[in-house]
Amino acid sequence: MQVEQREIIISTPDGEMPAFLCLPVESSPKPAVMVLMEAFGLTQHIKDVTVRIANEGYLAIAPDLYYRELPNNKFGYDRVESAKAMMSNLDFRKTMEEDIKATLDYLKSRADVYSDRIGVTGFCFGGSMTFYAATRFSSEIVVAAPFYSVVLDEWLEAVRNITIPVYLFFGGADPFIERDRITQIDSRFKELGKNYKLKVYQNADHGFFCHERSSYNQLAAEDSWRELTQFLKKHL
């Protein structure tokens, strides 16, 4: 499939937010997928994922959620502390509320997007924001697929607000997300009768999907990609 790639600007209450946009060249309306970045910023890896999703037939967009810190707002995977510091400096409520909402509004404004067929996926920090988006924007999105997302207690409580299908991916050897926490998340969705799937790759570490990271796990990455694309196809 021929895919067009370009940088765009999304207006937010805090200013102009760059975003990486990919879409199939054929002009008919299509579903859209928002791809939320890792703690390392809008890296080439996240752009590559966005292209791959567009190749599945979606308009895909990855907003630069560190835009307030431009131009030095991207980090190599060996700069964990710098990435964590920038992530920690975010006003999370603004980032999650305003920036995600602004991206949704942009997608809904496009004539080539089915405004009622928008999904969200994300990795690491972006996985956490994808989880949050499911609790906050279930009336505006159709599916959410967070990868190795840290989940705050208040978000776990807010699972009651989720009305869309969710697919959660975790690594069983992830040092940032304990197995007990994954069990709590699973139990919360189950007890509330939510439409969800949760998959744990037993030997996979945090960041297992990214081939540029030392924690890359090929088997988990390939399987979770198949699961993700089938999930999106089913619901979008």
C-alpha positions as CSV (number, residue, x, y, z in Angstrom):
1,M,0.0,0.0,0.0
2,Q,1.3,3.5,-0.9
3,V,1.4,5.6,2.2
4,E,1.9,9.4,2.5
5,Q,3.9,10.7,5.4
6,R,4.0,14.3,6.6
7,E,4.4,16.6,9.6
8,I,1.4,18.6,10.7
9,I,0.5,21.0,13.5
10,I,-2.3,20.6,15.9
11,S,-3.6,23.6,17.8
12,T,-3.9,23.0,21.6
13,P,-4.7,25.3,24.5
14,D,-0.9,25.5,25.2
15,G,0.2,26.2,21.6
16,E,1.1,24.4,18.5
17,M,1.8,20.7,18.8
18,P,3.7,18.9,15.9
19,A,2.4,15.5,14.9
20,F,3.5,12.8,12.5
21,L,0.7,11.9,10.1
22,C,0.6,8.8,7.8
23,L,-2.3,7.8,5.5
24,P,-2.9,5.6,2.6
25,V,-2.8,7.6,-0.6
26,E,-6.3,6.4,-1.8
27,S,-8.7,9.2,-0.9
28,S,-11.8,7.4,0.5
29,P,-12.7,7.9,4.2
30,K,-11.0,5.5,6.6
31,P,-10.7,4.7,10.3
32,A,-8.0,6.5,12.3
33,V,-5.5,5.3,15.0
34,M,-3.7,7.6,17.4
35,V,-0.2,6.3,18.4
36,L,1.0,7.6,21.7
37,M,4.8,7.8,22.2
38,E,7.2,6.3,24.7
39,A,8.9,8.3,27.4
40,F,11.8,8.8,25.0
41,G,9.7,11.1,22.8
42,L,8.4,11.0,19.2
43,T,11.3,8.8,18.1
44,Q,11.9,7.1,14.8
45,H,10.6,3.9,16.3
46,I,7.2,5.5,17.0
47,K,7.1,6.9,13.6
48,D,7.9,3.5,12.1
49,V,5.0,2.0,14.1
50,T,2.7,4.8,12.8
51,V,3.7,3.9,9.2
52,R,3.1,0.3,9.8
53,I,-0.4,1.0,11.1
54,A,-1.2,3.2,8.1
55,N,-0.1,0.3,5.9
56,E,-2.9,-1.6,7.5
57,G,-5.4,0.8,5.9
58,Y,-5.8,3.5,8.7
59,L,-5.0,7.1,8.9
60,A,-2.4,7.0,11.7
61,I,-1.1,10.0,13.8
62,A,1.5,10.3,16.5
63,P,1.4,13.6,18.4
64,D,4.6,15.0,19.9
65,L,3.5,15.2,23.5
66,Y,6.8,16.8,24.5
67,Y,6.2,19.8,22.2
68,R,6.4,22.2,25.1
69,E,10.1,21.3,25.4
70,L,11.1,21.6,21.8
71,P,13.6,21.4,20.2
72,N,15.6,19.1,22.6
73,N,12.8,16.7,23.4
74,K,13.9,13.3,22.1
75,F,16.2,10.8,23.7
76,G,18.2,7.8,22.7
77,Y,17.3,4.5,24.5
78,D,20.5,4.8,26.5
79,R,19.3,8.0,28.1
80,V,16.7,6.6,30.5
81,E,17.2,9.2,33.2
82,S,16.9,12.1,30.9
83,A,13.7,10.7,29.4
84,K,12.2,10.0,32.8
85,A,13.1,13.5,33.9
86,M,11.3,15.1,31.0
87,M,8.3,12.8,31.5
88,S,8.2,13.7,35.2
89,N,8.2,17.4,34.3
90,L,4.9,17.1,32.4
91,D,1.7,18.4,33.6
92,F,0.0,15.1,33.1
93,R,-3.5,16.4,33.4
94,K,-2.8,18.9,30.6
95,T,-1.0,16.3,28.5
96,M,-3.6,13.7,28.9
97,E,-6.7,15.8,28.8
98,E,-5.8,18.7,26.4
99,D,-3.3,17.1,24.1
100,I,-5.2,13.9,23.5
101,K,-8.5,15.8,23.1
102,A,-6.9,18.2,20.6
103,T,-5.7,15.2,18.6
104,L,-9.1,13.6,18.6
105,D,-10.7,16.9,17.5
106,Y,-8.2,17.2,14.7
107,L,-9.0,13.7,13.5
108,K,-12.7,14.3,13.7
109,S,-12.4,17.4,11.7
110,R,-10.9,15.6,8.7
111,A,-13.3,14.7,5.9
112,D,-11.2,11.5,5.1
113,V,-11.7,10.1,8.6
114,Y,-14.7,8.2,10.0
115,S,-15.2,10.2,13.1
116,D,-16.9,7.4,14.9
117,R,-14.1,4.9,14.2
118,I,-11.0,6.1,16.0
119,G,-8.7,3.9,18.1
120,V,-5.8,4.6,20.4
121,T,-2.6,2.6,21.1
122,G,0.6,3.5,22.8
123,F,3.8,2.2,24.3
124,C,5.4,2.7,27.8
125,F,4.4,6.3,28.8
126,G,2.1,6.2,25.8
127,G,0.6,3.0,27.0
128,S,-0.3,4.6,30.3
129,M,-1.9,7.5,28.4
130,T,-3.8,5.0,26.2
131,F,-5.1,3.4,29.3
132,Y,-6.1,6.8,30.6
133,A,-7.8,7.7,27.3
134,A,-10.0,4.6,27.6
135,T,-11.2,5.8,31.0
136,R,-11.7,9.4,29.9
137,F,-12.6,9.3,26.2
138,S,-14.7,6.2,25.8
139,S,-17.4,8.3,24.2
140,E,-15.0,9.5,21.5
141,I,-12.9,6.5,20.7
142,V,-13.8,2.9,19.7
143,V,-10.9,0.8,21.0
144,A,-7.8,1.2,23.1
145,A,-4.7,-1.0,23.1
146,P,-2.0,-0.1,25.7
147,F,1.4,-1.7,25.7
148,Y,3.2,-2.2,29.1
149,S,1.3,0.6,30.8
150,V,1.9,1.7,34.3
151,V,-1.6,2.2,35.8
152,L,-2.2,4.6,38.6
153,D,-4.7,3.7,41.4
154,E,-7.1,6.4,40.3
155,W,-7.1,5.0,36.7
156,L,-7.8,1.5,38.1
157,E,-10.7,2.9,39.9
158,A,-11.9,4.7,36.7
159,V,-12.0,1.4,34.8
160,R,-15.8,1.6,35.6
161,N,-16.0,4.4,33.0
162,I,-14.6,2.3,30.1
163,T,-17.3,1.4,27.6
164,I,-15.1,0.2,24.7
165,P,-13.0,-2.9,24.0
166,V,-9.5,-2.8,25.5
167,Y,-6.5,-5.0,24.7
168,L,-3.7,-4.8,27.3
169,F,-0.2,-6.1,26.6
170,F,2.3,-6.7,29.3
171,G,5.7,-8.3,29.8
172,G,6.0,-10.9,32.5
173,A,9.6,-9.8,33.3
174,D,8.9,-6.1,33.3
175,P,10.6,-4.5,36.3
176,F,8.4,-1.5,36.3
177,I,5.0,-3.3,36.4
178,E,4.8,-6.1,39.0
179,R,2.9,-9.2,38.4
180,D,0.6,-8.4,41.3
181,R,-0.4,-5.2,39.6
182,I,-1.2,-7.0,36.3
183,T,-3.4,-9.4,38.3
184,Q,-5.1,-6.4,39.9
185,I,-5.8,-4.8,36.5
186,D,-7.1,-8.1,35.2
187,S,-9.4,-8.6,38.2
188,R,-10.7,-5.1,37.9
189,F,-11.8,-5.5,34.3
190,K,-13.2,-8.9,35.0
191,E,-15.2,-7.9,38.0
192,L,-16.8,-5.0,36.2
193,G,-17.6,-7.2,33.2
194,K,-15.7,-5.1,30.7
195,N,-15.0,-6.1,27.1
196,Y,-11.2,-6.7,27.3
197,K,-8.3,-8.9,26.6
198,L,-5.1,-9.1,28.6
199,K,-2.0,-10.8,27.4
200,V,1.3,-11.4,29.3
201,Y,4.4,-12.5,27.5
202,Q,6.1,-14.4,30.3
203,N,9.8,-13.7,29.4
204,A,9.3,-10.2,27.9
205,D,10.7,-7.1,29.5
206,H,9.5,-3.5,29.4
207,G,9.8,-2.2,25.9
208,F,9.6,-5.6,24.3
209,F,8.0,-4.3,21.2
210,C,10.8,-1.9,20.2
211,H,13.6,-3.5,18.1
212,E,15.9,-0.6,19.0
213,R,15.9,-1.4,22.7
214,S,18.0,-4.0,24.5
215,S,14.7,-5.4,25.9
216,Y,13.4,-6.2,22.5
217,N,11.7,-9.6,22.4
218,Q,11.1,-10.7,18.8
219,L,8.6,-13.4,19.5
220,A,6.5,-11.1,21.8
221,A,6.8,-8.2,19.3
222,E,5.6,-10.3,16.4
223,D,2.8,-11.9,18.2
224,S,1.5,-8.7,19.8
225,W,1.6,-7.0,16.4
226,R,-0.6,-9.8,15.0
227,E,-2.9,-9.4,18.0
228,L,-3.0,-5.7,17.7
229,T,-3.8,-5.6,14.0
230,Q,-6.5,-8.2,14.3
231,F,-8.0,-6.3,17.2
232,L,-8.1,-3.1,15.3
233,K,-9.5,-4.8,12.2
234,K,-12.3,-6.4,14.3
235,H,-13.4,-3.1,15.9
236,L,-12.5,-0.4,13.5
